[in-house]
Amino acid sequence: MRFGPDDLILSQYSLRDVDFDERVGVAADAGFAAIGLAAGEFLRLCHQGWTDDRLLQALDRHGLVVDELEALRLDGSRRNEDVMWHMADLFGASHVHVLGPYSGDLGAGVDELDRIADAGREHGVRVAIEFFPPTNVPDVATASEMVVASRRAIGLCVDTWHHFRGAHDWVALGALAPDQVVSIQINDGAAEPTVPDYLEDTLSNRLPPGEGDFDLVRFVRTLDSIGVVAPYSVEVMSATPAAPDPGALATLLADRTRRVLAEARNRAAG
């Protein structure tokens, strides 16, 4: 693992409408160690004329890397797989997220996960399955069952939104093996859904860490207590940004996240 529990990654979706060069710059200025990148955004950049070399040069100028790739599907469509493996080779990212649903029974889902993991291993990237309540991988217990059943080095992506708005299963979260957790996505939200549609809510109503009702301190302490050493990816998708410009928003997200981590670890915010 390239980064540890004190390192922050700026998720693709926190500044999803910001041009790549600007996003890299504000992430570096705010103290993020890395950024995430989605396959769809990579293709959009290519269509705009960005070359591989230009993307790498933008990262090098600011001393950042792309460490988190979003996201492949377990549905057998193989959508964007070739693009994802090209991104893995280009950026040397450590992990790629995979989302359900899968087709058939859980065994069939694990077989598809293993196939993706085999392909990822050829490109030096580890697969992390992200549980997502509207799918048949709805919670941490199911995702962990798939990881345990897998015959590969599959990992988990644990997102605070899906934990608190889903099964909210502290027992299953605390029972994870520490090396299972490859990625942690952190965000906050209201205690109850703002809109009834889960997808709309998750894409529009996330809040910066510490500004909502989620017990993020307990969440961090739970993962720390079992020895998880994955970095925190700040993923705050909102229809109403919390700051007036990308630089201010990146700084706010980093500062709020550091405050939560510091409180959870009983130390001053750095």
Secondary structure, DSSP 8 states (H G I E B T S, - for coil): --S-TT-EEE-TTTTTTS-HHHHHHHHHHTT-SEEEEEHHHHHHHHHTT--HHHHHHHHHHHT-EEEEEEEEESSS--TTHHHHHHHHHHH--SEEEEE---SSSHHHHHHHHHHHHHHHHHTT-EEEEE--TTSSS-SHHHHHHHHHH-SS--EEEEEHHHHHTTT--HHHHHTS-GGGEEEEEE-B--SS-SSS-HHHHHHHB-B-TTSSSS-HHHHHHHHHHTT----EEE---BSS-SSSSHHHHHHHHHHHHHHHHHHHTTS---
